[in-house]
């Protein structure tokens, strides 16, 4: 497996005899539903006292994130409506107050399935269909709430029944992919031994306590204050929301591509104690950091000058309604104007930003709005436009150099990037084209000679956004190099990424650098360091370091268990079991990964290597051949079969992996 994939897996959120992960509280049945949470109260208790916030929250996307399916909440046409697309058909019908979808299930047979919940509110709404094992599945034909029509989320062609991408498959599973960000106090309750769920939540929406933390103590103290007529209520649990960066981290729990590290998140806890956010990986972001895949907002915003200056999410968005605080350019010019208030943001420049001298367009034309140039939009889920929150200056010169998109050509599609770059140069001069980290990352992605040195400089340049430094560290590792100074970076995202890159280094390198991170304040850093030391001779560690290693590995296991319904987590657990010399545990987790997704070749190759290494060559061959039938890229499996045949011919156990060498 190539190093970038290894790093992505290491950051993903495994049964190894280190420490038993905490057991999820079982729901009364396997059907998902509400549960009482000790420190939470019903939404109604919050709304009864906080009328202004209640008014704003009611009707918001957070309040309507998920609802029980009723005649009032179901927006789609279920009056005998039919849909036919490439590889999928559906019949939407209603009987009394219950609506049904008739379509092909996982077995390929057509059946009528009841809709139990709606999912989302605008610009599209999906419906959730219950399936065995406590699953809710997000149906992939959705309702366009603006055009009032059914449409497929896969217009190029739906996946076949039995595929993990079919509506009934693992990667359309609400419990795994969606539930934690559409409910309050979500607990997945996954059992990897039976591949089933006992999922619960306190509220089927994103309610007050999703952000403010459990409100029971606050509510009880408020009642006591009213009764005695004096004093102040105890504050709500999460006191981190006033700090701009902590607030962004709180929002990132849902508004980010990230991996869960704990079974149940707590509002206000540090982000990297509960999640590991993704860096600017090539499958997620363009080389210059512009959004590519569905990355939500956090990774983009962390690149922005706004984030660096301490602008909070709630400076632009009302926290309860989610709506912008002003419409059009008025939102931006509240700060960016000719007489800025520099009390909080001393770097503001006095300038008329809402005029042709700045944006080069006539008022009312496309291009005259701040977001047209600085926050270009991209459609996800076919109809959901989302703006890039890096709030960057358009750089058509980078389009010409490294092939990234630019906002100018979003409107001037008939013009070239060179034309747009020249137009900006005429108006602003050469200063409009300063060096950009995208050029360094693009060179590394292309595999250019000499790319490592600029990457190393980028990785340790504290003037660059932390997510850019972390990306440089990760990209540098793909070239076989590391940046030891990044292990001491002030930002934990950089430290965690750097610790992960050391996992493949020689033992002496790891012993020289990783033990110090076993006591890092944040869980994501500690578990990355512990995983990197998992196979080290413990006699070379101090007594204190051994204790820290065991705690870090236990936290690593718990993190994988929190995502144990994802094959990559099973693969992580298998790797840890191998490092801890537990072949039975490794085999168990390799097989679970393959049971979850038979296309995970790293698991198949790892299992084959383990089997061949214990003189079970026939089983190893069977495992490899089973993967050939459904593989779209069978080359690695054929290579492994060739290695296995050669080892058999020589009559010895393999000394090397069945996996092909790194590329």
C-alpha positions as CSV (number, residue, x, y, z in Angstrom):
1,X,0.0,0.0,0.0
2,X,1.3,3.5,-0.8
3,X,2.1,5.8,2.1
4,X,-0.7,8.3,1.5
5,X,-3.2,5.6,1.8
6,X,-1.5,4.3,5.0
7,X,-1.7,7.7,6.5
8,X,-5.3,8.2,5.6
9,X,-6.1,4.9,7.2
10,X,-4.0,5.7,10.3
11,X,-6.1,8.8,10.8
12,X,-9.3,6.9,10.4
13,X,-11.0,5.9,13.3
14,X,-9.8,-2.1,16.1
15,X,-10.0,-6.8,18.9
16,X,-6.6,-6.5,20.2
17,X,-5.9,-7.5,23.8
18,X,-4.8,-4.1,25.1
19,X,-7.9,-2.7,26.8
20,X,-11.5,-3.4,26.4
21,X,-13.3,-0.5,24.7
22,X,-16.3,1.0,26.6
23,X,-19.5,-0.8,25.8
24,X,-22.2,1.2,24.2
25,X,-25.4,1.4,26.2
26,X,-27.9,-0.9,24.5
27,X,-31.2,0.4,23.3
28,X,-34.4,-1.5,24.2
29,X,-34.4,-3.0,20.7
30,X,-32.3,-2.9,17.5
31,X,-34.6,-0.3,16.0
32,X,-33.0,3.2,16.1
33,X,-34.7,5.6,18.5
34,X,-34.6,8.1,21.3
35,X,-33.1,7.5,24.7
36,X,-32.8,9.4,27.9
37,X,-29.4,10.9,28.4
38,X,-28.5,11.7,32.0
39,X,-27.2,15.3,31.6
40,X,-29.7,16.2,28.8
41,X,-33.2,17.7,29.0
42,X,-35.9,17.8,26.4
43,X,-35.6,20.6,23.8
44,X,-38.8,22.0,25.1
45,X,-37.2,22.9,28.4
46,X,-34.6,25.1,26.7
47,X,-37.1,26.7,24.3
48,X,-39.5,27.6,27.0
49,X,-37.0,30.0,28.6
50,X,-35.0,31.1,25.6
51,X,-37.8,32.5,23.4
52,X,-35.7,34.6,21.1
53,X,-33.3,31.7,20.4
54,X,-36.3,29.4,20.0
55,X,-37.8,31.7,17.4
56,X,-34.6,31.7,15.3
57,X,-34.0,28.0,15.6
58,X,-37.5,26.9,14.7
59,X,-37.6,26.1,11.1
60,X,-33.8,26.1,10.7
61,X,-31.9,23.3,8.9
62,X,-30.6,22.3,12.3
63,X,-34.1,21.9,13.7
64,X,-35.3,20.0,10.7
65,X,-32.2,18.0,10.1
66,X,-34.1,14.8,10.6
67,X,-37.8,14.1,11.4
68,X,-40.2,11.3,11.8
69,X,-42.0,10.7,8.6
70,X,-45.5,12.2,8.8
71,X,-47.8,13.9,6.3
72,X,-46.4,17.3,7.6
73,X,-42.7,16.4,7.3
74,X,-42.6,14.4,4.0
75,X,-42.1,16.9,1.2
76,X,-41.9,14.5,-1.8
77,X,-44.6,13.3,-4.1
78,X,-45.9,10.0,-2.8
79,X,-49.2,10.1,-4.7
80,X,-48.4,7.1,-6.9
81,X,-45.3,8.9,-8.3
82,X,-42.7,6.9,-10.3
83,X,-39.1,7.5,-11.1
84,X,-36.9,5.7,-13.7
85,X,-33.2,6.4,-14.1
86,X,-30.1,4.5,-15.2
87,X,-30.1,1.3,-13.3
88,X,-32.8,2.2,-10.8
89,X,-36.5,2.6,-10.6
90,X,-38.8,3.6,-7.7
91,X,-42.5,3.8,-7.0
92,X,-43.6,6.3,-4.3
93,X,-46.9,5.6,-2.7
94,X,-49.0,6.5,0.4
95,X,-51.4,4.4,2.5
96,X,-53.0,6.6,5.2
97,X,-50.3,8.5,7.0
98,X,-47.5,6.1,6.0
99,X,-45.5,6.5,2.9
100,X,-43.7,3.7,1.1
101,X,-41.0,3.2,-1.6
102,X,-41.2,0.2,-3.9
103,X,-37.8,-0.5,-5.3
104,X,-35.1,-3.2,-5.6
105,X,-33.5,-4.2,-2.3
106,X,-30.1,-5.7,-1.5
107,X,-31.1,-9.0,-2.9
108,X,-32.3,-7.5,-6.2
109,X,-35.9,-8.3,-5.4
110,X,-38.5,-5.6,-5.5
111,X,-40.3,-4.8,-2.3
112,X,-42.4,-2.1,-0.7
113,X,-40.5,-0.4,2.2
114,X,-42.0,2.0,4.7
115,X,-40.3,5.4,5.2
116,X,-39.6,6.0,8.9
117,X,-37.8,9.4,8.7
118,X,-37.1,12.3,6.5
119,X,-33.6,13.5,6.1
120,X,-32.8,17.2,5.4
121,X,-35.1,19.9,4.4
122,X,-33.7,22.0,1.5
123,X,-32.6,22.2,-1.3
124,X,-33.3,18.4,-1.2
125,X,-34.8,15.9,1.1
126,X,-34.0,12.2,1.3
127,X,-36.0,9.5,3.0
128,X,-34.7,6.8,5.4
129,X,-35.7,3.2,5.0
130,X,-35.2,0.7,7.8
131,X,-33.3,-2.5,7.1
132,X,-32.2,-5.5,9.2
133,X,-29.6,-5.1,11.9
134,X,-30.9,-1.8,13.2
135,X,-30.0,0.0,10.0
136,X,-31.5,3.1,8.5
137,X,-30.6,3.5,4.8
138,X,-30.6,6.8,2.9
139,X,-32.5,6.3,-0.3
140,X,-30.5,7.6,-3.2
141,X,-33.5,9.0,-5.2
142,X,-34.1,12.3,-3.5
143,X,-36.7,15.1,-3.7
144,X,-35.7,18.4,-5.1
145,X,-37.6,20.8,-2.9
146,X,-37.2,23.8,-5.3
147,X,-38.0,22.1,-8.6
148,X,-40.5,19.7,-7.0
149,X,-39.3,16.6,-8.6
150,X,-37.6,13.3,-7.8
151,X,-34.0,13.0,-9.0
152,X,-31.1,10.5,-8.6
153,X,-28.0,11.3,-6.6
154,X,-26.2,9.1,-9.2
155,X,-27.5,10.3,-12.6
156,X,-24.5,8.6,-14.3
157,X,-25.9,5.2,-13.2
158,X,-26.9,3.6,-9.9
159,X,-24.9,0.8,-8.3
160,X,-26.2,-2.7,-8.5
161,X,-28.0,-4.4,-5.6
162,X,-25.4,-6.0,-3.3
163,X,-22.9,-3.1,-3.9
164,X,-21.8,-1.1,-0.9
165,X,-22.8,2.0,-3.0
166,X,-26.4,0.7,-3.6
167,X,-28.9,2.5,-1.5
168,X,-29.0,-0.6,0.8
169,X,-25.2,-0.8,1.0
170,X,-22.7,0.2,3.7
171,X,-21.8,3.5,2.3
172,X,-25.4,4.7,2.1
173,X,-26.0,3.6,5.8
174,X,-27.3,6.5,7.9
175,X,-25.9,5.0,11.1
176,X,-22.4,5.1,9.7
177,X,-22.4,8.0,7.4
178,X,-25.0,10.5,8.6
179,X,-26.6,10.1,12.0
180,X,-24.1,11.8,14.2
181,X,-24.5,15.1,12.5
182,X,-28.3,15.1,12.2
183,X,-29.2,14.2,15.8
184,X,-28.2,15.3,19.4
185,X,-26.3,13.0,21.8
186,X,-25.9,10.4,19.1
187,X,-24.7,6.9,20.0
188,X,-24.0,4.6,17.1
189,X,-24.0,1.4,19.2
190,X,-22.3,-0.7,16.5
191,X,-21.4,-4.4,17.3
192,X,-18.7,-5.5,14.9
193,X,-19.0,-9.1,15.9
194,X,-22.6,-9.2,14.5
195,X,-22.3,-6.2,12.1
196,X,-25.4,-4.7,13.6
197,X,-26.5,-1.5,15.4
198,X,-28.4,-0.4,18.5
199,X,-28.3,3.3,17.6
200,X,-29.9,5.9,19.9
201,X,-30.1,9.7,20.2
202,X,-31.6,12.2,22.7
203,X,-33.2,14.4,20.0
204,X,-33.8,13.6,16.3
205,X,-32.4,17.0,15.3
206,X,-29.4,19.3,16.0
207,X,-30.8,20.9,19.1
208,X,-29.6,23.3,21.8
209,X,-27.5,20.7,23.6
210,X,-25.7,19.6,20.5
211,X,-23.7,22.8,20.7
212,X,-24.1,24.0,24.3
213,X,-23.7,20.6,25.9
214,X,-26.0,18.8,28.4
215,X,-28.4,21.3,29.8
216,X,-29.8,19.5,32.9
217,X,-27.7,21.3,35.5
218,X,-28.4,24.6,33.8
219,X,-32.2,23.9,33.7
220,X,-32.3,22.8,37.3
221,X,-30.3,25.8,38.5
222,X,-32.6,28.1,36.5
223,X,-35.7,26.6,38.2
224,X,-34.0,27.0,41.6
225,X,-33.1,30.6,40.8
226,X,-36.7,31.3,39.8
227,X,-38.0,29.7,43.0
228,X,-35.7,31.7,45.3
229,X,-35.9,34.9,43.2
230,X,-32.2,35.6,43.2
231,X,-28.9,34.4,41.8
232,X,-27.8,33.3,38.4
233,X,-28.4,29.9,36.7
234,X,-25.4,27.7,36.3
235,X,-24.0,28.1,32.8
236,X,-24.5,25.5,30.1
237,X,-21.8,22.9,29.9
238,X,-19.9,24.2,26.8
239,X,-18.0,27.4,27.7
240,X,-15.7,27.3,24.6
241,X,-18.1,29.0,22.2
242,X,-16.9,32.5,22.9
243,X,-13.4,31.8,21.5
244,X,-13.3,32.1,17.7
245,X,-11.0,29.1,17.0
246,X,-12.7,26.9,19.6
247,X,-16.0,27.9,18.1
248,X,-14.8,26.9,14.6
249,X,-13.6,23.6,16.1
250,X,-17.1,23.1,17.7
251,X,-18.7,23.6,14.3
252,X,-16.1,21.3,12.7
253,X,-17.6,18.3,14.6
254,X,-20.1,18.3,11.8
255,X,-18.9,20.8,9.2
256,X,-15.6,19.1,8.4
257,X,-14.3,16.0,6.7
258,X,-12.9,14.2,9.8
259,X,-12.7,10.9,11.6
260,X,-14.3,10.1,14.9
261,X,-12.0,9.1,17.7
262,X,-14.7,8.5,20.4
263,X,-18.0,6.7,20.6
264,X,-19.9,9.7,21.8
265,X,-18.7,13.3,21.4
266,X,-19.1,15.9,24.1
267,X,-19.8,19.5,23.1
268,X,-16.9,21.8,24.1
269,X,-14.2,19.2,24.3
270,X,-11.1,19.9,22.2
271,X,-11.6,18.9,18.6
272,X,-8.6,16.6,18.4
273,X,-9.7,14.8,21.6
274,X,-12.7,13.6,19.6
275,X,-12.0,13.9,15.9
276,X,-9.1,14.0,13.5
277,X,-9.8,16.4,10.6
278,X,-8.6,15.6,7.1
279,X,-5.8,17.5,5.5
280,X,-5.8,18.9,1.9
281,X,-5.6,15.5,0.3
282,X,-5.6,15.2,-3.5
283,X,-8.9,13.3,-3.5
284,X,-10.6,16.1,-1.5
285,X,-9.0,19.4,-2.5
286,X,-7.3,20.9,-5.5
287,X,-3.6,21.6,-5.1
288,X,-4.2,25.2,-4.1
289,X,-6.7,24.1,-1.4
290,X,-9.9,24.8,-3.3
291,X,-12.8,22.4,-2.5
292,X,-13.1,19.4,-4.8
293,X,-14.9,16.6,-3.1
294,X,-17.6,17.2,-0.5
295,X,-15.5,18.6,2.3
296,X,-18.0,20.9,4.0
297,X,-16.5,24.2,5.4
298,X,-13.9,23.7,8.1
299,X,-10.9,22.6,6.0
300,X,-11.4,25.5,3.6
301,X,-11.9,28.0,6.4
302,X,-8.7,27.0,8.2
303,X,-6.8,28.1,5.1
304,X,-8.4,31.6,5.2
305,X,-7.0,34.9,6.5
306,X,-10.3,35.3,8.3
307,X,-9.6,32.3,10.5
308,X,-6.1,33.4,11.1
309,X,-7.4,36.8,12.2
310,X,-9.9,35.3,14.7
311,X,-13.1,35.7,12.8
312,X,-15.7,33.4,14.3
313,X,-18.4,31.5,12.5
314,X,-21.0,33.5,14.3
315,X,-19.5,36.8,13.0
316,X,-21.1,35.9,9.7
317,X,-23.8,33.4,10.7
318,X,-26.5,33.6,13.3
319,X,-25.8,30.6,15.5
320,X,-29.4,29.6,16.1
321,X,-31.0,30.1,12.6
322,X,-27.9,29.4,10.7
323,X,-28.7,32.3,8.4
324,X,-26.3,34.9,7.3
325,X,-26.3,38.0,9.5
326,X,-26.8,40.2,6.4
327,X,-27.5,39.7,2.7
328,X,-25.4,40.4,-0.3
329,X,-22.3,42.6,0.1
330,X,-23.6,44.1,3.3
331,X,-22.4,41.0,5.2
332,X,-18.7,41.6,4.1
333,X,-18.8,45.4,4.2
334,X,-19.9,45.3,7.8
335,X,-16.1,44.9,8.5
336,X,-14.5,45.7,5.1
337,X,-15.3,49.3,4.5
338,X,-13.8,52.8,4.3
339,X,-14.0,53.4,8.1
340,X,-13.3,49.9,9.7
341,X,-13.5,49.3,13.4
342,X,-10.0,48.0,14.1
343,X,-10.6,47.3,17.8
344,X,-11.0,43.6,17.2
345,X,-9.3,43.2,13.8
346,X,-6.5,45.7,13.6
347,X,-5.4,44.4,10.2
348,X,-8.5,45.8,8.4
349,X,-7.8,48.3,5.6
350,X,-9.8,51.4,5.0
351,X,-11.2,51.0,1.5
352,X,-14.4,51.0,-0.6
353,X,-14.7,47.3,-1.3
354,X,-18.2,47.6,-2.7
355,X,-17.4,49.5,-5.9
356,X,-16.0,49.0,-9.4
357,X,-12.6,50.2,-8.4
358,X,-12.3,47.1,-6.2
359,X,-14.3,44.4,-8.0
360,X,-14.0,45.7,-11.6
361,X,-17.7,45.1,-12.4
362,X,-20.8,47.3,-12.6
363,X,-23.2,47.1,-9.6
364,X,-25.7,44.3,-10.0
365,X,-23.6,42.4,-12.5
366,X,-22.2,39.0,-11.9
367,X,-18.8,39.6,-10.3
368,X,-20.0,42.6,-8.3
369,X,-20.9,40.4,-5.3
370,X,-18.1,39.6,-2.9
371,X,-18.9,35.9,-2.9
372,X,-18.8,35.6,-6.7
373,X,-15.0,36.1,-6.6
374,X,-14.0,35.2,-3.1
375,X,-16.3,32.2,-2.3
376,X,-17.1,30.4,-5.5
377,X,-19.8,27.7,-5.2
378,X,-19.7,24.1,-6.2
379,X,-22.7,21.7,-6.3
380,X,-22.8,18.6,-4.2
381,X,-25.5,16.0,-4.1
382,X,-26.4,17.4,-7.6
383,X,-28.4,20.4,-6.4
384,X,-26.8,21.6,-3.2
385,X,-24.5,24.6,-3.9
386,X,-21.9,25.2,-1.2
387,X,-19.4,28.1,-1.1
388,X,-15.7,27.6,-0.6
389,X,-15.0,29.1,2.8
390,X,-11.3,29.7,2.2
391,X,-12.4,33.2,1.1
392,X,-9.5,33.4,-1.3
393,X,-8.4,35.9,-3.9
394,X,-9.0,34.6,-7.4
395,X,-5.8,33.3,-9.0
396,X,-6.2,32.5,-12.7
397,X,-2.4,32.6,-13.0
398,X,-2.5,29.4,-10.9
399,X,-5.0,27.9,-13.2
400,X,-2.6,28.4,-16.1
401,X,0.3,27.0,-14.1
402,X,-1.1,24.0,-12.2
403,X,-4.6,23.5,-13.6
404,X,-6.8,24.5,-10.7
405,X,-10.1,26.3,-11.2
406,X,-10.6,30.0,-10.7
407,X,-13.6,32.2,-10.0
408,X,-13.0,34.5,-13.0
409,X,-13.7,31.6,-15.5
410,X,-16.8,30.6,-13.6
411,X,-18.4,33.6,-15.3
412,X,-16.0,34.1,-18.3
413,X,-16.1,30.5,-19.4
414,X,-15.4,31.4,-23.0
415,X,-12.1,33.0,-21.9
416,X,-8.8,31.4,-21.0
417,X,-7.0,31.4,-17.6
418,X,-4.2,33.4,-19.3
419,X,-6.7,36.1,-20.4
420,X,-8.0,36.4,-16.8
421,X,-4.6,36.5,-15.3
422,X,-3.5,39.2,-17.7
423,X,-6.6,41.2,-16.9
424,X,-5.8,41.1,-13.2
425,X,-2.2,42.0,-13.8
426,X,-3.2,45.1,-15.8
427,X,-5.3,46.3,-12.9
428,X,-3.2,45.3,-9.9
429,X,0.3,44.7,-11.3
430,X,2.7,41.8,-10.6
431,X,1.8,41.9,-6.9
432,X,-1.4,40.1,-7.7
433,X,0.6,36.8,-8.4
434,X,2.6,36.1,-5.2
435,X,4.0,32.6,-4.6
436,X,1.4,30.2,-3.4
437,X,1.6,26.9,-1.5
438,X,-0.5,25.3,-4.3
439,X,2.5,25.4,-6.6
440,X,4.6,23.4,-4.1
441,X,1.8,20.8,-3.5
442,X,1.1,20.5,-7.2
443,X,4.8,19.8,-8.0
444,X,4.8,17.1,-5.3
445,X,1.5,15.6,-6.6
446,X,3.1,15.4,-10.1
447,X,6.1,13.7,-8.7
448,X,8.5,16.3,-9.9
449,X,12.2,15.9,-9.1
450,X,13.3,18.2,-6.2
451,X,9.8,18.5,-4.8
452,X,10.8,17.4,-1.3
453,X,12.9,20.4,-0.3
454,X,10.2,23.1,-0.9
455,X,7.7,20.8,0.8
456,X,9.9,20.6,3.9
457,X,10.2,24.3,3.9
458,X,6.4,24.6,3.7
459,X,5.9,22.0,6.5
460,X,7.8,24.2,9.0
461,X,6.8,27.6,7.9
462,X,4.7,28.9,10.8
463,X,3.4,31.8,8.6
464,X,1.4,29.3,6.6
465,X,-2.0,28.0,7.8
466,X,-1.7,24.9,10.0
467,X,-3.7,22.7,7.7
468,X,-1.3,23.6,4.9
469,X,1.7,22.7,7.0
470,X,0.0,19.4,7.9
471,X,-0.7,18.7,4.3
472,X,3.0,19.4,3.4
473,X,4.1,17.0,6.2
474,X,1.7,14.3,4.8
475,X,2.8,14.9,1.2
476,X,6.4,14.8,2.2
477,X,6.0,11.4,3.7
478,X,4.7,10.1,0.4
479,X,8.1,11.0,-1.0
480,X,9.8,9.0,1.7
481,X,10.8,11.9,3.9
482,X,9.8,13.5,7.2
483,X,10.0,16.8,8.9
484,X,11.0,16.2,12.5
485,X,10.4,19.8,13.5
486,X,6.7,19.4,12.7
487,X,6.5,17.1,15.7
488,X,6.9,20.2,17.9
489,X,4.5,22.4,15.9
490,X,2.2,24.5,18.0
491,X,-0.9,23.2,16.2
492,X,-2.0,19.7,17.1
493,X,-3.2,18.9,13.6
494,X,0.4,19.3,12.4
495,X,1.8,17.2,15.3
496,X,-0.7,14.4,14.8
497,X,0.0,14.3,11.1
498,X,3.8,14.3,11.7
499,X,3.5,11.5,14.3
500,X,1.6,9.4,11.8
501,X,4.3,9.9,9.2
502,X,6.9,8.5,11.6
503,X,5.1,5.1,11.8
504,X,7.1,3.7,8.8
505,X,10.5,5.1,9.9
506,X,13.2,2.9,11.3
507,X,13.0,2.0,15.0
508,X,15.8,4.3,16.0
509,X,14.0,7.3,14.4
510,X,10.8,6.5,16.1
511,X,12.4,6.0,19.5
512,X,14.2,9.4,19.1
513,X,11.1,11.4,18.3
514,X,7.8,9.7,19.3
515,X,7.9,9.0,23.0
516,X,7.7,12.7,23.8
517,X,4.3,12.8,22.1
518,X,2.9,10.0,24.2
519,X,2.0,12.7,26.8
520,X,0.7,15.3,24.4
521,X,-2.4,17.1,25.7
522,X,-4.6,15.9,22.8
523,X,-5.8,12.3,22.1
524,X,-5.2,12.4,18.3
525,X,-1.5,13.1,18.8
526,X,-1.1,10.6,21.5
527,X,-2.7,7.7,19.6
528,X,-0.6,8.5,16.5
529,X,2.5,8.4,18.5
530,X,1.5,5.2,20.3
531,X,0.6,3.4,17.0
532,X,4.0,4.4,15.7
533,X,5.7,2.7,18.7
534,X,3.4,-0.4,18.8
535,X,6.1,-2.8,17.7
536,X,9.0,-1.3,19.6
537,X,10.9,-3.4,22.2
538,X,9.2,-2.0,25.3
539,X,12.5,-2.6,27.2
540,X,13.8,0.5,25.5
541,X,11.1,2.7,27.0
542,X,11.1,4.0,30.6
543,X,8.5,2.8,33.0
544,X,6.5,6.1,32.5
545,X,6.7,5.8,28.8
546,X,5.4,2.2,28.8
547,X,2.4,3.3,30.8
548,X,1.8,6.1,28.4
549,X,2.2,3.7,25.4
550,X,-0.4,1.3,26.9
551,X,-2.8,4.2,27.4
552,X,-2.2,5.5,23.9
553,X,-2.8,2.1,22.3
554,X,-6.0,1.6,24.3
555,X,-7.2,5.0,23.1
556,X,-6.2,3.9,19.5
557,X,-8.3,0.8,19.9
558,X,-11.2,2.7,21.2
559,X,-10.9,5.1,18.3
560,X,-11.1,2.3,15.8
561,X,-14.0,0.7,17.7
562,X,-15.9,4.0,17.3
563,X,-15.6,3.5,13.6
564,X,-15.6,-0.3,13.5
565,X,-18.3,-0.4,10.9
566,X,-15.8,1.1,8.4
567,X,-13.5,-1.4,6.8
568,X,-10.5,0.9,7.2
569,X,-10.9,0.8,11.0
570,X,-10.8,-3.1,10.9
571,X,-7.7,-2.8,8.7
572,X,-6.1,-0.5,11.3
573,X,-6.9,-3.0,14.1
574,X,-5.4,-5.8,12.0
575,X,-2.3,-3.8,11.5
576,X,-2.0,-3.1,15.3
577,X,-2.6,-6.8,16.1
578,X,0.2,-7.7,13.7
579,X,2.5,-5.1,15.3
580,X,1.7,-6.5,18.8
581,X,2.4,-10.1,17.6
582,X,-1.3,-11.2,17.7
583,X,-1.8,-13.1,14.4
584,X,-5.2,-14.5,15.5
585,X,-6.5,-10.9,16.2
586,X,-5.0,-9.7,12.9
587,X,-6.7,-12.5,11.0
588,X,-10.1,-11.7,12.7
589,X,-10.0,-8.1,11.7
590,X,-8.7,-8.7,8.2
591,X,-11.7,-11.0,7.7
592,X,-14.1,-8.5,9.2
593,X,-12.8,-5.8,6.8
594,X,-13.4,-8.1,3.8
595,X,-16.8,-9.1,5.1
596,X,-17.7,-5.4,5.2
597,X,-16.2,-4.6,1.8
598,X,-14.6,-7.3,-0.4
599,X,-12.9,-4.6,-2.5
600,X,-10.5,-3.5,0.2
601,X,-7.4,-5.0,-1.4
602,X,-5.1,-3.9,1.4
603,X,-7.1,-6.3,3.7
604,X,-7.0,-9.1,1.2
605,X,-3.3,-8.8,0.6
606,X,-2.6,-8.5,4.4
607,X,-4.7,-11.6,5.1
608,X,-3.0,-13.5,2.3
609,X,0.5,-12.5,3.7
610,X,-0.5,-13.6,7.2
611,X,-1.9,-17.0,6.0
612,X,1.1,-17.7,3.7
613,X,3.5,-16.8,6.6
614,X,1.8,-19.5,8.8
615,X,2.1,-22.2,6.1
616,X,-1.5,-21.9,5.0
617,X,-0.7,-21.3,1.4
618,X,-3.9,-22.9,0.0
619,X,-6.0,-20.5,2.1
620,X,-3.9,-17.6,1.0
621,X,-4.4,-18.5,-2.6
622,X,-8.1,-18.8,-2.1
623,X,-8.3,-15.4,-0.5
624,X,-6.5,-13.8,-3.4
625,X,-8.5,-15.6,-6.1
626,X,-11.8,-14.7,-4.4
627,X,-10.8,-11.0,-4.9
628,X,-10.2,-11.3,-8.6
629,X,-13.8,-11.7,-9.7
630,X,-15.0,-8.3,-8.5
631,X,-11.8,-6.3,-8.8
632,X,-11.6,-3.4,-11.2
633,X,-7.8,-3.3,-10.8
634,X,-6.6,-6.9,-10.2
635,X,-3.0,-6.3,-11.0
636,X,-1.9,-6.3,-7.3
637,X,-3.7,-9.6,-6.7
638,X,-2.1,-11.2,-9.7
639,X,1.3,-10.0,-8.5
640,X,0.6,-11.5,-5.1
641,X,-0.4,-14.8,-6.6
642,X,2.8,-14.8,-8.6
643,X,4.8,-14.2,-5.4
644,X,2.9,-17.0,-3.7
645,X,3.6,-19.4,-6.5
646,X,7.3,-18.6,-6.5
647,X,7.4,-19.2,-2.7
648,X,5.7,-22.5,-3.1
649,X,8.0,-23.6,-5.8
650,X,11.0,-22.8,-3.6
651,X,9.4,-24.8,-0.8
652,X,9.7,-22.1,1.9
653,X,7.6,-19.7,3.8
654,X,7.5,-16.2,2.4
655,X,10.1,-13.7,3.8
656,X,8.3,-10.8,2.2
657,X,4.7,-9.6,1.9
658,X,2.3,-10.8,-0.7
659,X,1.7,-7.1,-1.4
660,X,3.5,-5.6,-4.4
661,X,6.3,-3.1,-3.6
662,X,5.4,0.6,-3.0
663,X,5.2,2.8,-6.0
